[in-house]
Amino acid sequence: MANSAAGFLSSLLLSLGSSLGLVENNTLDLNAVAGQEIRLQNVWHLNDDCTQNAPIRMVVTSQAAKGTLEAVPVEDFMDGDDSDLMRKCGSRRVPSLDIRYASQPGSRGEDRFGFAALFQDGTVWNYTVTVRITRPAPQEPEDGP
């Protein structure tokens, strides 16, 4: 029941953001090593006093074939533009959501997928992602005694 309610809320927020013109489309093109996790994006939505505006939700819009996505609440330094908010809050750890991808061990090649960050005010940040997965570098044998 909770999953269907969450899915309905996500669909509603995506529709609302689209209808209000609050959708920002982004493309990420990244590299990863098979079996390792990478940070795709860190998203935040702050008040003027650097506190979190409202919880952020991440929804998968198209599934990854060679890995998994995870949204992790963190407190981290924000990155971004040269806005007043960035200058004010950029040197503080602030509540945010880390979007992470872990490729499956042994996988390689490209993985393409999508996700969206949904904000309570109806804003939607849509991401289309391409990850090029390579094998881990071979380990050099250690010199013995």
C-alpha positions as protocol buffer text, in pm:
chain_id: "A"
residue {
  index: 1
  type: MET
  ca { x: 0 y: 0 z: 0 }
}
residue {
  index: 2
  type: ALA
  ca { x: 278 y: 246 z: 89 }
}
residue {
  index: 3
  type: ASN
  ca { x: 459 y: 179 z: -242 }
}
residue {
  index: 4
  type: SER
  ca { x: 145 y: 249 z: -446 }
}
residue {
  index: 5
  type: ALA
  ca { x: 87 y: 573 z: -253 }
}
residue {
  index: 6
  type: ALA
  ca { x: 448 y: 678 z: -305 }
}
residue {
  index: 7
  type: GLY
  ca { x: 422 y: 593 z: -675 }
}
residue {
  index: 8
  type: PHE
  ca { x: 103 y: 795 z: -706 }
}
residue {
  index: 9
  type: LEU
  ca { x: 262 y: 1093 z: -528 }
}
residue {
  index: 10
  type: SER
  ca { x: 570 y: 1075 z: -753 }
}
residue {
  index: 11
  type: SER
  ca { x: 354 y: 1063 z: -1067 }
}
residue {
  index: 12
  type: LEU
  ca { x: 147 y: 1353 z: -940 }
}
residue {
  index: 13
  type: LEU
  ca { x: 457 y: 1565 z: -865 }
}
residue {
  index: 14
  type: LEU
  ca { x: 607 y: 1486 z: -1208 }
}
residue {
  index: 15
  type: SER
  ca { x: 282 y: 1587 z: -1377 }
}
residue {
  index: 16
  type: LEU
  ca { x: 247 y: 1901 z: -1166 }
}
residue {
  index: 17
  type: GLY
  ca { x: 605 y: 2008 z: -1234 }
}
residue {
  index: 18
  type: SER
  ca { x: 559 y: 1951 z: -1608 }
}
residue {
  index: 19
  type: SER
  ca { x: 233 y: 2143 z: -1622 }
}
residue {
  index: 20
  type: LEU
  ca { x: 379 y: 2440 z: -1430 }
}
residue {
  index: 21
  type: GLY
  ca { x: 694 y: 2449 z: -1641 }
}
residue {
  index: 22
  type: LEU
  ca { x: 911 y: 2372 z: -1338 }
}
residue {
  index: 23
  type: VAL
  ca { x: 1102 y: 2089 z: -1505 }
}
residue {
  index: 24
  type: GLU
  ca { x: 1477 y: 2115 z: -1558 }
}
residue {
  index: 25
  type: ASN
  ca { x: 1627 y: 1851 z: -1788 }
}
residue {
  index: 26
  type: ASN
  ca { x: 1987 y: 1745 z: -1728 }
}
residue {
  index: 27
  type: THR
  ca { x: 2227 y: 1501 z: -1891 }
}
residue {
  index: 28
  type: LEU
  ca { x: 2503 y: 1319 z: -1704 }
}
residue {
  index: 29
  type: ASP
  ca { x: 2782 y: 1137 z: -1888 }
}
residue {
  index: 30
  type: LEU
  ca { x: 3007 y: 950 z: -1644 }
}
residue {
  index: 31
  type: ASN
  ca { x: 3263 y: 672 z: -1609 }
}
residue {
  index: 32
  type: ALA
  ca { x: 3255 y: 392 z: -1353 }
}
residue {
  index: 33
  type: VAL
  ca { x: 3453 y: 82 z: -1265 }
}
residue {
  index: 34
  type: ALA
  ca { x: 3257 y: -243 z: -1254 }
}
residue {
  index: 35
  type: GLY
  ca { x: 3142 y: -329 z: -903 }
}
residue {
  index: 36
  type: GLN
  ca { x: 3207 y: 17 z: -761 }
}
residue {
  index: 37
  type: GLU
  ca { x: 2968 y: 292 z: -653 }
}
residue {
  index: 38
  type: ILE
  ca { x: 2980 y: 647 z: -790 }
}
residue {
  index: 39
  type: ARG
  ca { x: 2796 y: 964 z: -689 }
}
residue {
  index: 40
  type: LEU
  ca { x: 2574 y: 1081 z: -973 }
}
residue {
  index: 41
  type: GLN
  ca { x: 2437 y: 1397 z: -817 }
}
residue {
  index: 42
  type: ASN
  ca { x: 2387 y: 1572 z: -486 }
}
residue {
  index: 43
  type: VAL
  ca { x: 2060 y: 1766 z: -472 }
}
residue {
  index: 44
  type: TRP
  ca { x: 1947 y: 2020 z: -216 }
}
residue {
  index: 45
  type: HIS
  ca { x: 1662 y: 2265 z: -168 }
}
residue {
  index: 46
  type: LEU
  ca { x: 1732 y: 2522 z: 102 }
}
residue {
  index: 47
  type: ASN
  ca { x: 1565 y: 2809 z: 281 }
}
residue {
  index: 48
  type: ASP
  ca { x: 1745 y: 3143 z: 315 }
}
residue {
  index: 49
  type: ASP
  ca { x: 1883 y: 3031 z: 654 }
}
residue {
  index: 50
  type: CYS
  ca { x: 2047 y: 2721 z: 494 }
}
residue {
  index: 51
  type: THR
  ca { x: 1796 y: 2475 z: 645 }
}
residue {
  index: 52
  type: GLN
  ca { x: 1625 y: 2218 z: 425 }
}
residue {
  index: 53
  type: ASN
  ca { x: 1316 y: 2358 z: 253 }
}
residue {
  index: 54
  type: ALA
  ca { x: 1137 y: 2024 z: 235 }
}
residue {
  index: 55
  type: PRO
  ca { x: 1224 y: 1658 z: 183 }
}
residue {
  index: 56
  type: ILE
  ca { x: 1340 y: 1566 z: -168 }
}
residue {
  index: 57
  type: ARG
  ca { x: 1227 y: 1246 z: -339 }
}
residue {
  index: 58
  type: MET
  ca { x: 1412 y: 1055 z: -608 }
}
residue {
  index: 59
  type: VAL
  ca { x: 1222 y: 842 z: -857 }
}
residue {
  index: 60
  type: VAL
  ca { x: 1368 y: 619 z: -1126 }
}
residue {
  index: 61
  type: THR
  ca { x: 1222 y: 716 z: -1465 }
}
residue {
  index: 62
  type: SER
  ca { x: 1401 y: 443 z: -1663 }
}
residue {
  index: 63
  type: GLN
  ca { x: 1577 y: 146 z: -1505 }
}
residue {
  index: 64
  type: ALA
  ca { x: 1951 y: 85 z: -1516 }
}
residue {
  index: 65
  type: ALA
  ca { x: 2031 y: -250 z: -1681 }
}
residue {
  index: 66
  type: LYS
  ca { x: 2380 y: -298 z: -1538 }
}
residue {
  index: 67
  type: GLY
  ca { x: 2355 y: -146 z: -1193 }
}
residue {
  index: 68
  type: THR
  ca { x: 2136 y: 0 z: -921 }
}
residue {
  index: 69
  type: LEU
  ca { x: 2040 y: 350 z: -810 }
}
residue {
  index: 70
  type: GLU
  ca { x: 2012 y: 463 z: -451 }
}
residue {
  index: 71
  type: ALA
  ca { x: 1907 y: 790 z: -287 }
}
residue {
  index: 72
  type: VAL
  ca { x: 2087 y: 856 z: 42 }
}
residue {
  index: 73
  type: PRO
  ca { x: 2004 y: 1146 z: 276 }
}
residue {
  index: 74
  type: VAL
  ca { x: 2329 y: 1318 z: 377 }
}
residue {
  index: 75
  type: GLU
  ca { x: 2462 y: 1640 z: 519 }
}
residue {
  index: 76
  type: ASP
  ca { x: 2725 y: 1765 z: 279 }
}
residue {
  index: 77
  type: PHE
  ca { x: 2875 y: 2077 z: 128 }
}
residue {
  index: 78
  type: MET
  ca { x: 2657 y: 2202 z: -155 }
}
residue {
  index: 79
  type: ASP
  ca { x: 2788 y: 2263 z: -502 }
}
residue {
  index: 80
  type: GLY
  ca { x: 2639 y: 2491 z: -760 }
}
residue {
  index: 81
  type: ASP
  ca { x: 2642 y: 2834 z: -913 }
}
residue {
  index: 82
  type: ASP
  ca { x: 2753 y: 3172 z: -781 }
}
residue {
  index: 83
  type: SER
  ca { x: 2414 y: 3257 z: -629 }
}
residue {
  index: 84
  type: ASP
  ca { x: 2364 y: 3444 z: -302 }
}
residue {
  index: 85
  type: LEU
  ca { x: 2243 y: 3121 z: -141 }
}
residue {
  index: 86
  type: MET
  ca { x: 2556 y: 2939 z: -259 }
}
residue {
  index: 87
  type: ARG
  ca { x: 2781 y: 3210 z: -119 }
}
residue {
  index: 88
  type: LYS
  ca { x: 2589 y: 3204 z: 211 }
}
residue {
  index: 89
  type: CYS
  ca { x: 2550 y: 2828 z: 257 }
}
residue {
  index: 90
  type: GLY
  ca { x: 2836 y: 2686 z: 48 }
}
residue {
  index: 91
  type: SER
  ca { x: 3078 y: 2659 z: 338 }
}
residue {
  index: 92
  type: ARG
  ca { x: 2831 y: 2469 z: 561 }
}
residue {
  index: 93
  type: ARG
  ca { x: 2719 y: 2110 z: 561 }
}
residue {
  index: 94
  type: VAL
  ca { x: 2353 y: 2116 z: 459 }
}
residue {
  index: 95
  type: PRO
  ca { x: 2082 y: 1850 z: 431 }
}
residue {
  index: 96
  type: SER
  ca { x: 2080 y: 1702 z: 82 }
}
residue {
  index: 97
  type: LEU
  ca { x: 2015 y: 1384 z: -112 }
}
residue {
  index: 98
  type: ASP
  ca { x: 2301 y: 1190 z: -271 }
}
residue {
  index: 99
  type: ILE
  ca { x: 2202 y: 998 z: -581 }
}
residue {
  index: 100
  type: ARG
  ca { x: 2440 y: 703 z: -623 }
}
residue {
  index: 101
  type: TYR
  ca { x: 2488 y: 432 z: -883 }
}
residue {
  index: 102
  type: ALA
  ca { x: 2661 y: 98 z: -832 }
}
residue {
  index: 103
  type: SER
  ca { x: 2747 y: -109 z: -1137 }
}
residue {
  index: 104
  type: GLN
  ca { x: 2728 y: -485 z: -1111 }
}
residue {
  index: 105
  type: PRO
  ca { x: 3059 y: -669 z: -1067 }
}
residue {
  index: 106
  type: GLY
  ca { x: 3180 y: -803 z: -1401 }
}
residue {
  index: 107
  type: SER
  ca { x: 2967 y: -567 z: -1608 }
}
residue {
  index: 108
  type: ARG
  ca { x: 3113 y: -342 z: -1874 }
}
residue {
  index: 109
  type: GLY
  ca { x: 2998 y: -122 z: -2159 }
}
residue {
  index: 110
  type: GLU
  ca { x: 2733 y: 149 z: -2138 }
}
residue {
  index: 111
  type: ASP
  ca { x: 2439 y: 168 z: -1903 }
}
residue {
  index: 112
  type: ARG
  ca { x: 2166 y: 424 z: -1977 }
}
residue {
  index: 113
  type: PHE
  ca { x: 1892 y: 516 z: -1734 }
}
residue {
  index: 114
  type: GLY
  ca { x: 1702 y: 807 z: -1588 }
}
residue {
  index: 115
  type: PHE
  ca { x: 1589 y: 950 z: -1258 }
}
residue {
  index: 116
  type: ALA
  ca { x: 1414 y: 1260 z: -1132 }
}
residue {
  index: 117
  type: ALA
  ca { x: 1455 y: 1466 z: -815 }
}
residue {
  index: 118
  type: LEU
  ca { x: 1113 y: 1583 z: -698 }
}
residue {
  index: 119
  type: PHE
  ca { x: 1074 y: 1888 z: -477 }
}
residue {
  index: 120
  type: GLN
  ca { x: 769 y: 1978 z: -266 }
}
residue {
  index: 121
  type: ASP
  ca { x: 712 y: 2303 z: -459 }
}
residue {
  index: 122
  type: GLY
  ca { x: 652 y: 2106 z: -781 }
}
residue {
  index: 123
  type: THR
  ca { x: 1000 y: 2155 z: -926 }
}
residue {
  index: 124
  type: VAL
  ca { x: 1139 y: 1849 z: -1103 }
}
residue {
  index: 125
  type: TRP
  ca { x: 1503 y: 1794 z: -1200 }
}
residue {
  index: 126
  type: ASN
  ca { x: 1502 y: 1524 z: -1466 }
}
residue {
  index: 127
  type: TYR
  ca { x: 1828 y: 1338 z: -1537 }
}
residue {
  index: 128
  type: THR
  ca { x: 1921 y: 1123 z: -1834 }
}
residue {
  index: 129
  type: VAL
  ca { x: 2238 y: 930 z: -1749 }
}
residue {
  index: 130
  type: THR
  ca { x: 2496 y: 741 z: -1951 }
}
residue {
  index: 131
  type: VAL
  ca { x: 2762 y: 551 z: -1755 }
}
residue {
  index: 132
  type: ARG
  ca { x: 3057 y: 388 z: -1930 }
}
residue {
  index: 133
  type: ILE
  ca { x: 3161 y: 88 z: -1721 }
}
residue {
  index: 134
  type: THR
  ca { x: 3514 y: -48 z: -1738 }
}
residue {
  index: 135
  type: ARG
  ca { x: 3674 y: -347 z: -1573 }
}
residue {
  index: 136
  type: PRO
  ca { x: 3893 y: -288 z: -1267 }
}
residue {
  index: 137
  type: ALA
  ca { x: 4262 y: -250 z: -1344 }
}
residue {
  index: 138
  type: PRO
  ca { x: 4455 y: -572 z: -1297 }
}
residue {
  index: 139
  type: GLN
  ca { x: 4631 y: -593 z: -963 }
}
residue {
  index: 140
  type: GLU
  ca { x: 5008 y: -595 z: -974 }
}
residue {
  index: 141
  type: PRO
  ca { x: 5154 y: -891 z: -785 }
}
residue {
  index: 142
  type: GLU
  ca { x: 5321 y: -787 z: -464 }
}
residue {
  index: 143
  type: ASP
  ca { x: 5691 y: -846 z: -441 }
}
residue {
  index: 144
  type: GLY
  ca { x: 5769 y: -1118 z: -191 }
}
residue {
  index: 145
  type: PRO
  ca { x: 6052 y: -1119 z: 63 }
}
